[in-house]
């Protein structure tokens, strides 16, 4: 009988996993289509089934970010970071939320973390440049823009610097 219980439990777990995967896919598809409110519902459902799903917190955070619900999105990205501290986009989008909330110094710390993991992500350099500019540090802003251009390639350097 114990064997049958283990099989039943495994089937239930597999069934729950496939439901999680289906709702995750639907949520990401809805985000791609710009249907953020509907995506929120899917990601919340995934989290109710699998509270450890980094992908669900990331997707929910993205939906909330696009809906300009920055504080809620920030909370989601922090949960995603707890579950996967090496995923650069968790930090990147957290930085975007902090920027939207005018918490520029905190945002810079997130972008620095992104760049520790992947220094070639030009978007992080550009966002960090914007934060420095908002803080009145034009010299650091300019240096970040140069790094962004370097990360994008030499052809973009002139365009970004206005030359």
KAZI-V117571 format. One record per residue. N is the residue number from 1. RES is the residue in three letters. SS is DSSP state (hx for helix, st for strand, lp for the rest). PSI is psi in whole degrees, -180 to 180 (none if undefined). Layout:
((N RES SS PSI) (N RES SS PSI))
This chain:
((1 UNK lp -36) (2 UNK hx -40) (3 UNK hx -44) (4 UNK hx -39) (5 UNK hx -42) (6 UNK hx -42) (7 UNK hx -47) (8 UNK hx -44) (9 UNK hx -41) (10 UNK hx -41) (11 UNK hx -44) (12 UNK hx -41) (13 UNK hx -44) (14 UNK hx -39) (15 UNK hx -43) (16 UNK hx -40) (17 UNK hx -43) (18 UNK hx -34) (19 UNK hx -42) (20 UNK hx -49) (21 UNK hx -41) (22 UNK hx -46) (23 UNK hx -35) (24 UNK hx -49) (25 UNK hx -45) (26 UNK hx -43) (27 UNK hx -46) (28 UNK hx -38) (29 UNK hx -43) (30 UNK hx -39) (31 UNK hx -45) (32 UNK hx -35) (33 UNK lp -4) (34 UNK lp 15) (35 UNK lp 70) (36 UNK hx -39) (37 UNK hx -43) (38 UNK hx -38) (39 UNK hx -40) (40 UNK hx -45) (41 UNK hx -43) (42 UNK hx -46) (43 UNK hx -37) (44 UNK hx -39) (45 UNK hx -43) (46 UNK hx -45) (47 UNK hx -34) (48 UNK hx -31) (49 UNK hx -35) (50 UNK lp 85) (51 UNK lp -8) (52 UNK lp 7) (53 UNK lp 103) (54 UNK hx -41) (55 UNK hx -35) (56 UNK hx -42) (57 UNK hx -39) (58 UNK hx -47) (59 UNK hx -42) (60 UNK hx -43) (61 UNK hx -43) (62 UNK hx -45) (63 UNK hx -47) (64 UNK hx -36) (65 UNK hx -46) (66 UNK hx -27) (67 UNK lp 4) (68 UNK lp 32) (69 UNK lp 70) (70 UNK hx -42) (71 UNK hx -41) (72 UNK hx -41) (73 UNK hx -42) (74 UNK hx -44) (75 UNK hx -43) (76 UNK hx -44) (77 UNK hx -34) (78 UNK hx -39) (79 UNK hx -40) (80 UNK hx -41) (81 UNK hx -40) (82 UNK hx -36) (83 UNK hx -26) (84 UNK lp 89) (85 UNK lp -1) (86 UNK lp -1) (87 UNK lp 111) (88 UNK hx -32) (89 UNK hx -23) (90 UNK hx -44) (91 UNK hx -40) (92 UNK hx -50) (93 UNK hx -31) (94 UNK hx -43) (95 UNK hx -40) (96 UNK hx -41) (97 UNK hx -46) (98 UNK hx -38) (99 UNK hx -46) (100 UNK hx -28) (101 UNK lp 8) (102 UNK lp 29) (103 UNK lp 68) (104 UNK hx -40) (105 UNK hx -41) (106 UNK hx -39) (107 UNK hx -42) (108 UNK hx -40) (109 UNK hx -39) (110 UNK hx -45) (111 UNK hx -35) (112 UNK hx -40) (113 UNK hx -42) (114 UNK hx -47) (115 UNK hx -22) (116 UNK hx -38) (117 UNK hx -42) (118 UNK lp 92) (119 UNK lp -4) (120 UNK lp 3) (121 UNK lp 95) (122 UNK hx -32) (123 UNK hx -36) (124 UNK hx -41) (125 UNK hx -44) (126 UNK hx -42) (127 UNK hx -37) (128 UNK hx -38) (129 UNK hx -43) (130 UNK hx -43) (131 UNK hx -45) (132 UNK hx -41) (133 UNK hx -43) (134 UNK hx -30) (135 UNK lp -2) (136 UNK lp 9) (137 UNK lp 82) (138 UNK hx -31) (139 UNK hx -48) (140 UNK hx -36) (141 UNK hx -47) (142 UNK hx -42) (143 UNK hx -40) (144 UNK hx -39) (145 UNK hx -39) (146 UNK hx -41) (147 UNK hx -38) (148 UNK hx -44) (149 UNK hx -42) (150 UNK hx -41) (151 UNK hx -34) (152 UNK hx -25) (153 UNK lp 156) (154 UNK hx -33) (155 UNK hx -34) (156 UNK hx -15) (157 UNK hx -50) (158 UNK hx -41) (159 UNK hx -44) (160 UNK hx -35) (161 UNK hx -4) (162 UNK lp 22) (163 UNK lp none))
